[in-house]
Amino acid sequence: MTDLWLPYTVPDLQPALAFYRDRLGLPVVDGWSRDGEEGAVLAAGSAFVELVSPAAPGPVPVAFEVSDVDAVHARMPPEDVLVPPHRYPRGHHGFEVRGPAGATVMVWRER
């Protein structure tokens, strides 16, 4: 299983939801508000758009949810791994790697 996640940090969640949910018609499939952060996940066919506010500094990675994080990590050249496998604050397990053209790619799985 591999799912594409398109995370976006936004300064204000409500206008972003108005666009993606109300204007484009994407259904909200998850949401949260805790520790000063709020967000929503919207389904876009077989991909997901994840909106998080407040906006964080720096580039946001493209994210792929996979069934076996450790197996994917084992196939990565060690010099390309930016953040080794660990548990993220919201509970998922994953890592970050340098992708083509310098893009940051997050590989993760809910646990």
Backbone as CSV, one residue per row, in Angstrom:
resi,resn,N_x,N_y,N_z,CA_x,CA_y,CA_z,C_x,C_y,C_z
1,MET,0.842,-1.171,0.000,0.000,0.000,0.000,0.889,1.236,0.000
2,THR,0.629,2.170,-0.882,1.297,3.465,-0.899,0.248,4.513,-1.218
3,ASP,0.078,5.470,-0.335,-0.856,6.575,-0.540,-0.080,7.869,-0.592
4,LEU,-0.470,8.759,-1.509,0.160,10.071,-1.629,-0.552,11.062,-0.727
5,TRP,0.221,11.786,0.073,-0.289,12.843,0.934,0.353,14.144,0.504
6,LEU,-0.449,15.165,0.313,0.044,16.486,-0.059,-0.179,17.427,1.121
7,PRO,0.822,17.556,1.992,0.657,18.423,3.156,0.909,19.882,2.811
8,TYR,0.071,20.740,3.355,0.224,22.183,3.194,0.107,22.830,4.555
9,THR,1.035,23.729,4.873,0.850,24.543,6.066,0.231,25.855,5.605
10,VAL,-0.753,26.297,6.351,-1.502,27.494,5.982,-1.597,28.415,7.201
11,PRO,-1.621,29.732,6.971,-1.704,30.646,8.116,-3.051,30.593,8.831
12,ASP,-4.114,30.208,8.131,-5.461,30.162,8.713,-6.211,28.994,8.079
13,LEU,-6.614,28.037,8.893,-7.249,26.816,8.386,-8.598,27.082,7.722
14,GLN,-9.399,27.969,8.253,-10.765,28.142,7.758,-10.837,28.575,6.284
15,PRO,-10.060,29.563,5.826,-10.103,29.902,4.399,-9.627,28.743,3.503
16,ALA,-8.645,27.978,3.993,-8.174,26.828,3.211,-9.271,25.774,3.107
17,LEU,-9.983,25.522,4.213,-11.107,24.575,4.170,-12.206,25.084,3.247
18,ALA,-12.466,26.373,3.284,-13.491,26.938,2.397,-13.156,26.660,0.937
19,PHE,-11.888,26.719,0.583,-11.492,26.449,-0.795,-11.575,24.957,-1.129
20,TYR,-10.854,24.131,-0.374,-10.759,22.700,-0.716,-12.058,21.933,-0.454
21,ARG,-12.708,22.214,0.655,-13.929,21.484,1.017,-15.147,22.072,0.316
22,ASP,-15.337,23.384,0.452,-16.566,24.005,-0.019,-16.564,24.287,-1.520
23,ARG,-15.441,24.726,-2.056,-15.401,25.063,-3.486,-15.019,23.879,-4.360
24,LEU,-13.999,23.102,-3.948,-13.600,21.942,-4.755,-14.420,20.700,-4.440
25,GLY,-15.053,20.675,-3.270,-15.903,19.550,-2.904,-15.165,18.351,-2.342
26,LEU,-13.935,18.541,-1.841,-13.191,17.418,-1.260,-13.743,17.114,0.132
27,PRO,-14.050,15.853,0.426,-14.583,15.523,1.751,-13.485,15.491,2.816
28,VAL,-13.817,16.005,3.998,-12.915,15.952,5.141,-12.997,14.544,5.732
29,VAL,-11.835,13.891,5.893,-11.809,12.524,6.429,-11.148,12.450,7.800
30,ASP,-10.528,13.543,8.238,-9.907,13.569,9.565,-9.660,15.023,9.938
31,GLY,-9.519,15.275,11.224,-9.229,16.614,11.690,-8.743,16.581,13.118
32,TRP,-8.081,17.646,13.562,-7.580,17.729,14.920,-7.370,19.187,15.307
33,SER,-7.297,19.393,16.618,-6.954,20.685,17.191,-6.352,20.392,18.553
34,ARG,-5.024,20.592,18.664,-4.354,20.347,19.937,-2.978,21.007,19.937
35,ASP,-2.551,21.378,21.109,-1.223,21.971,21.305,-0.966,23.157,20.383
36,GLY,-1.994,23.982,20.135,-1.834,25.166,19.303,-1.834,24.898,17.814
37,GLU,-2.070,23.667,17.413,-2.103,23.302,15.994,-3.497,22.791,15.655
38,GLU,-3.979,23.147,14.482,-5.220,22.559,13.999,-5.012,22.123,12.564
39,GLY,-5.754,21.089,12.175,-5.572,20.588,10.829,-6.748,19.769,10.363
40,ALA,-6.713,19.444,9.087,-7.748,18.632,8.466,-7.122,17.846,7.326
41,VAL,-7.652,16.660,7.103,-7.237,15.824,5.976,-8.445,15.669,5.069
42,LEU,-8.241,15.935,3.784,-9.312,15.833,2.792,-8.935,14.783,1.756
43,ALA,-9.905,13.996,1.323,-9.674,12.981,0.300,-9.748,13.623,-1.077
44,ALA,-8.774,13.248,-1.919,-8.724,13.742,-3.302,-8.474,12.534,-4.202
45,GLY,-9.533,11.761,-4.436,-9.364,10.506,-5.177,-8.575,9.542,-4.327
46,SER,-7.448,9.030,-4.846,-6.623,8.100,-4.075,-5.496,8.833,-3.341
47,ALA,-5.539,10.155,-3.308,-4.552,10.965,-2.586,-5.261,11.731,-1.479
48,PHE,-4.478,12.385,-0.639,-5.015,13.158,0.466,-4.336,14.517,0.509
49,VAL,-5.105,15.552,0.835,-4.578,16.888,1.072,-4.663,17.107,2.578
50,GLU,-3.516,17.390,3.203,-3.476,17.629,4.643,-3.176,19.102,4.871
51,LEU,-4.062,19.784,5.552,-3.917,21.205,5.857,-3.574,21.351,7.333
52,VAL,-2.528,22.122,7.634,-2.096,22.320,9.014,-1.868,23.803,9.244
53,SER,-2.375,24.311,10.369,-2.185,25.701,10.750,-1.751,25.726,12.211
54,PRO,-0.854,26.568,12.624,-0.271,27.647,11.843,0.814,27.141,10.903
55,ALA,1.122,27.967,9.920,2.147,27.610,8.952,3.504,27.505,9.639
56,ALA,4.227,26.457,9.324,5.569,26.255,9.869,6.599,26.823,8.902
57,PRO,7.727,27.283,9.416,8.757,27.793,8.512,9.398,26.652,7.722
58,GLY,9.885,26.962,6.560,10.596,25.985,5.750,9.684,25.191,4.845
59,PRO,10.300,24.399,3.960,9.509,23.624,3.011,8.775,22.468,3.687
60,VAL,7.624,22.139,3.163,6.828,21.021,3.658,7.106,19.834,2.748
61,PRO,7.361,18.646,3.311,7.672,17.503,2.455,6.438,16.949,1.752
62,VAL,6.678,16.308,0.623,5.655,15.462,0.020,5.659,14.196,0.853
63,ALA,4.517,13.610,1.138,4.461,12.465,2.043,3.822,11.258,1.376
64,PHE,4.400,10.103,1.645,3.865,8.835,1.151,3.633,7.917,2.332
65,GLU,2.394,7.449,2.484,2.092,6.455,3.505,2.343,5.080,2.899
66,VAL,3.172,4.281,3.557,3.532,2.951,3.062,3.207,1.904,4.114
67,SER,3.183,0.640,3.705,2.842,-0.419,4.653,4.024,-0.836,5.515
68,ASP,5.272,-0.620,5.057,6.443,-1.046,5.815,7.532,0.031,5.742
69,VAL,7.507,0.941,6.702,8.456,2.058,6.745,9.891,1.547,6.790
70,ASP,10.153,0.557,7.618,11.518,0.086,7.802,12.085,-0.550,6.532
71,ALA,11.260,-1.256,5.774,11.720,-1.848,4.518,12.072,-0.764,3.500
72,VAL,11.268,0.286,3.434,11.568,1.394,2.513,12.836,2.106,2.970
73,HIS,12.969,2.338,4.275,14.164,2.993,4.810,15.421,2.196,4.455
74,ALA,15.361,0.872,4.527,16.519,0.025,4.226,16.988,0.175,2.777
75,ARG,16.110,0.602,1.880,16.483,0.770,0.471,17.066,2.148,0.166
76,MET,17.081,3.037,1.147,17.564,4.398,0.929,19.063,4.487,1.184
77,PRO,19.795,5.213,0.329,21.213,5.465,0.626,21.313,6.276,1.923
78,PRO,22.140,5.863,2.859,22.217,6.565,4.154,22.489,8.055,4.022
79,GLU,23.254,8.461,3.029,23.581,9.883,2.874,22.376,10.716,2.438
80,ASP,21.304,10.075,1.957,20.102,10.796,1.549,19.073,10.923,2.665
81,VAL,19.243,10.168,3.758,18.280,10.213,4.867,18.514,11.491,5.670
82,LEU,17.502,12.344,5.705,17.578,13.624,6.414,17.184,13.486,7.880
83,VAL,16.146,12.693,8.139,15.649,12.445,9.491,15.424,10.944,9.605
84,PRO,16.130,10.254,10.516,15.977,8.801,10.617,14.592,8.404,11.134
85,PRO,14.235,7.130,10.990,12.925,6.672,11.470,12.723,6.994,12.950
86,HIS,11.560,7.521,13.236,11.191,7.867,14.610,9.679,8.053,14.695
87,ARG,9.191,8.287,15.897,7.778,8.544,16.137,7.568,10.050,16.100
88,TYR,6.689,10.525,15.218,6.370,11.954,15.102,5.389,12.347,16.208
89,PRO,5.259,13.652,16.519,4.391,14.085,17.616,2.946,13.604,17.519
90,ARG,2.413,13.470,16.311,1.021,13.021,16.189,0.908,11.494,16.187
91,GLY,2.020,10.780,16.412,1.956,9.337,16.629,2.369,8.455,15.476
92,HIS,2.565,8.989,14.292,2.946,8.124,13.185,4.455,7.874,13.190
93,HIS,4.846,6.757,12.577,6.248,6.321,12.494,6.748,6.608,11.087
94,GLY,7.906,7.230,10.959,8.405,7.521,9.623,9.772,8.146,9.620
95,PHE,10.200,8.558,8.434,11.484,9.211,8.255,11.385,10.175,7.084
96,GLU,12.433,10.998,6.917,12.469,11.945,5.801,13.752,11.720,5.012
97,VAL,13.627,11.825,3.703,14.735,11.538,2.805,14.807,12.615,1.732
98,ARG,15.995,12.837,1.214,16.166,13.774,0.100,15.716,13.067,-1.170
99,GLY,14.737,13.633,-1.840,14.227,13.066,-3.079,14.879,13.709,-4.286
100,PRO,14.377,13.409,-5.467,14.922,14.007,-6.684,14.853,15.535,-6.636
101,ALA,15.857,16.169,-7.203,15.930,17.631,-7.291,15.887,18.306,-5.925
102,GLY,16.277,17.564,-4.875,16.361,18.155,-3.546,15.069,18.207,-2.763
103,ALA,13.990,17.680,-3.305,12.713,17.686,-2.582,12.833,16.839,-1.310
104,THR,12.184,17.294,-0.245,12.108,16.490,0.976,10.892,15.579,0.864
105,VAL,11.107,14.277,1.107,10.043,13.286,1.010,9.910,12.607,2.364
106,MET,8.695,12.618,2.912,8.418,11.903,4.158,7.808,10.549,3.803
107,VAL,8.307,9.509,4.440,7.762,8.164,4.292,7.260,7.779,5.667
108,TRP,5.987,7.380,5.760,5.400,7.173,7.079,4.314,6.120,7.078
109,ARG,3.887,5.756,8.287,2.793,4.806,8.502,2.153,5.122,9.847
110,GLU,0.830,5.091,9.887,0.112,5.221,11.172,0.404,3.988,11.999
111,ARG,0.513,4.179,13.311,0.695,3.019,14.201,-0.107,3.217,15.437
